[in-house]
Amino acid sequence: MSHEDATHGPAPLGDVDPEPMHRAVETLAAALHQYVDAAVGVRAEFGATEADEDPRILALENRVGTLNASLFDTLHDALGMHPDLTTSVWEPEPGSRPEESGEEDLPEGTISAEVFYLGFVVADPPPGASMTLNGVIELLDEAGQDAATRMAEGGYQVMEWAASRGLAPGFGNDPDDEEDA
């Protein structure tokens, strides 16, 4: 992955063969279809938590991640671009943004707030290892507390933070938070 070749230059590339990129997309799409089929089957057998940790699901998630990296490399090598294809972005529902609804949940003096994520894809430790994937959330929780403290000490207002597994935390969507208020 050299950044010294013509694909990273300022000039348009002109004639590029898209076929290898389409093949990488098709391979990834096939793996995603396998994942959906497996997830439906596993979920029919187990509850959500058990399904998330099912070895078939974890193996397919690893395969999808590997194929996504391969797609990145294929696009990068051919086009010199750095595609961000793994970011999940949910569009807010109309009226759900504070500036649209007229509601402001931010403390006085706060201009705006944004959500930031730091994600990891962590594979099982080798057989016989003393740690498990459950220990990862503990490490992330400790790191999150350290990061929140450093941000607060730096003058940022950390309104909420969380460590989660499987999905990005749904800030403001927890019914328990409303009961505590």
Secondary structure as a PSIPRED ss2 file (coil, helix, strand):
# PSIPRED VFORMAT (PSIPRED V4.0)

   1 M C   1.000  0.000  0.000
   2 S C   1.000  0.000  0.000
   3 H C   1.000  0.000  0.000
   4 E C   1.000  0.000  0.000
   5 D C   1.000  0.000  0.000
   6 A H   0.000  1.000  0.000
   7 T H   0.000  1.000  0.000
   8 H H   0.000  1.000  0.000
   9 G C   1.000  0.000  0.000
  10 P C   1.000  0.000  0.000
  11 A C   1.000  0.000  0.000
  12 P C   1.000  0.000  0.000
  13 L C   1.000  0.000  0.000
  14 G C   1.000  0.000  0.000
  15 D C   1.000  0.000  0.000
  16 V C   1.000  0.000  0.000
  17 D C   1.000  0.000  0.000
  18 P C   1.000  0.000  0.000
  19 E H   0.000  1.000  0.000
  20 P H   0.000  1.000  0.000
  21 M H   0.000  1.000  0.000
  22 H H   0.000  1.000  0.000
  23 R H   0.000  1.000  0.000
  24 A H   0.000  1.000  0.000
  25 V H   0.000  1.000  0.000
  26 E H   0.000  1.000  0.000
  27 T H   0.000  1.000  0.000
  28 L H   0.000  1.000  0.000
  29 A H   0.000  1.000  0.000
  30 A H   0.000  1.000  0.000
  31 A H   0.000  1.000  0.000
  32 L H   0.000  1.000  0.000
  33 H H   0.000  1.000  0.000
  34 Q H   0.000  1.000  0.000
  35 Y H   0.000  1.000  0.000
  36 V H   0.000  1.000  0.000
  37 D H   0.000  1.000  0.000
  38 A H   0.000  1.000  0.000
  39 A H   0.000  1.000  0.000
  40 V H   0.000  1.000  0.000
  41 G H   0.000  1.000  0.000
  42 V H   0.000  1.000  0.000
  43 R H   0.000  1.000  0.000
  44 A H   0.000  1.000  0.000
  45 E H   0.000  1.000  0.000
  46 F C   1.000  0.000  0.000
  47 G C   1.000  0.000  0.000
  48 A H   0.000  1.000  0.000
  49 T H   0.000  1.000  0.000
  50 E H   0.000  1.000  0.000
  51 A H   0.000  1.000  0.000
  52 D H   0.000  1.000  0.000
  53 E C   1.000  0.000  0.000
  54 D C   1.000  0.000  0.000
  55 P H   0.000  1.000  0.000
  56 R H   0.000  1.000  0.000
  57 I H   0.000  1.000  0.000
  58 L H   0.000  1.000  0.000
  59 A H   0.000  1.000  0.000
  60 L H   0.000  1.000  0.000
  61 E H   0.000  1.000  0.000
  62 N H   0.000  1.000  0.000
  63 R H   0.000  1.000  0.000
  64 V H   0.000  1.000  0.000
  65 G H   0.000  1.000  0.000
  66 T H   0.000  1.000  0.000
  67 L H   0.000  1.000  0.000
  68 N H   0.000  1.000  0.000
  69 A H   0.000  1.000  0.000
  70 S H   0.000  1.000  0.000
  71 L H   0.000  1.000  0.000
  72 F H   0.000  1.000  0.000
  73 D H   0.000  1.000  0.000
  74 T H   0.000  1.000  0.000
  75 L H   0.000  1.000  0.000
  76 H H   0.000  1.000  0.000
  77 D H   0.000  1.000  0.000
  78 A H   0.000  1.000  0.000
  79 L H   0.000  1.000  0.000
  80 G C   1.000  0.000  0.000
  81 M C   1.000  0.000  0.000
  82 H C   1.000  0.000  0.000
  83 P C   1.000  0.000  0.000
  84 D C   1.000  0.000  0.000
  85 L C   1.000  0.000  0.000
  86 T C   1.000  0.000  0.000
  87 T C   1.000  0.000  0.000
  88 S C   1.000  0.000  0.000
  89 V C   1.000  0.000  0.000
  90 W C   1.000  0.000  0.000
  91 E C   1.000  0.000  0.000
  92 P C   1.000  0.000  0.000
  93 E C   1.000  0.000  0.000
  94 P C   1.000  0.000  0.000
  95 G C   1.000  0.000  0.000
  96 S C   1.000  0.000  0.000
  97 R C   1.000  0.000  0.000
  98 P H   0.000  1.000  0.000
  99 E H   0.000  1.000  0.000
 100 E H   0.000  1.000  0.000
 101 S H   0.000  1.000  0.000
 102 G C   1.000  0.000  0.000
 103 E C   1.000  0.000  0.000
 104 E C   1.000  0.000  0.000
 105 D C   1.000  0.000  0.000
 106 L C   1.000  0.000  0.000
 107 P C   1.000  0.000  0.000
 108 E C   1.000  0.000  0.000
 109 G C   1.000  0.000  0.000
 110 T C   1.000  0.000  0.000
 111 I C   1.000  0.000  0.000
 112 S C   1.000  0.000  0.000
 113 A C   1.000  0.000  0.000
 114 E C   1.000  0.000  0.000
 115 V C   1.000  0.000  0.000
 116 F C   1.000  0.000  0.000
 117 Y C   1.000  0.000  0.000
 118 L C   1.000  0.000  0.000
 119 G C   1.000  0.000  0.000
 120 F C   1.000  0.000  0.000
 121 V C   1.000  0.000  0.000
 122 V C   1.000  0.000  0.000
 123 A C   1.000  0.000  0.000
 124 D C   1.000  0.000  0.000
 125 P C   1.000  0.000  0.000
 126 P C   1.000  0.000  0.000
 127 P C   1.000  0.000  0.000
 128 G C   1.000  0.000  0.000
 129 A C   1.000  0.000  0.000
 130 S C   1.000  0.000  0.000
 131 M C   1.000  0.000  0.000
 132 T C   1.000  0.000  0.000
 133 L C   1.000  0.000  0.000
 134 N H   0.000  1.000  0.000
 135 G H   0.000  1.000  0.000
 136 V H   0.000  1.000  0.000
 137 I H   0.000  1.000  0.000
 138 E H   0.000  1.000  0.000
 139 L H   0.000  1.000  0.000
 140 L H   0.000  1.000  0.000
 141 D H   0.000  1.000  0.000
 142 E H   0.000  1.000  0.000
 143 A H   0.000  1.000  0.000
 144 G H   0.000  1.000  0.000
 145 Q H   0.000  1.000  0.000
 146 D H   0.000  1.000  0.000
 147 A H   0.000  1.000  0.000
 148 A H   0.000  1.000  0.000
 149 T H   0.000  1.000  0.000
 150 R H   0.000  1.000  0.000
 151 M H   0.000  1.000  0.000
 152 A H   0.000  1.000  0.000
 153 E H   0.000  1.000  0.000
 154 G C   1.000  0.000  0.000
 155 G C   1.000  0.000  0.000
 156 Y C   1.000  0.000  0.000
 157 Q C   1.000  0.000  0.000
 158 V C   1.000  0.000  0.000
 159 M C   1.000  0.000  0.000
 160 E C   1.000  0.000  0.000
 161 W C   1.000  0.000  0.000
 162 A C   1.000  0.000  0.000
 163 A C   1.000  0.000  0.000
 164 S C   1.000  0.000  0.000
 165 R C   1.000  0.000  0.000
 166 G C   1.000  0.000  0.000
 167 L C   1.000  0.000  0.000
 168 A C   1.000  0.000  0.000
 169 P C   1.000  0.000  0.000
 170 G C   1.000  0.000  0.000
 171 F C   1.000  0.000  0.000
 172 G C   1.000  0.000  0.000
 173 N C   1.000  0.000  0.000
 174 D C   1.000  0.000  0.000
 175 P H   0.000  1.000  0.000
 176 D H   0.000  1.000  0.000
 177 D H   0.000  1.000  0.000
 178 E H   0.000  1.000  0.000
 179 E H   0.000  1.000  0.000
 180 D H   0.000  1.000  0.000
 181 A C   1.000  0.000  0.000
